[in-house]
């Protein structure tokens, strides 16, 4: 995909221990492989904490705000900002990409 698309920047959401240890290990390994591919191809990459990019878009966070509600709020934000209807994973990707774009302007 990197060879075909030739991205300028890759944004990854940082991993969190939410499920079992095995899932966390798989995600950690995947994050390492993607970071390595980016590095070897001279592509700038950023690993962004979910709280960091959500705060930029005013997605409610903290105690009492469930993950499911954050996902819905992110989808609503994408719809309002860009007029795009999408699933929660695509909404998160758009949110991370937009966050990286905004901080690159600073």
Secondary structure as UniProt FT lines:
FT   HELIX           2..5
FT   STRAND          9..13
FT   HELIX           21..40
FT   TURN            41..42
FT   STRAND          44..48
FT   HELIX           50..56
FT   TURN            57..58
FT   TURN            63..64
FT   HELIX           67..82
FT   HELIX           88..104
//
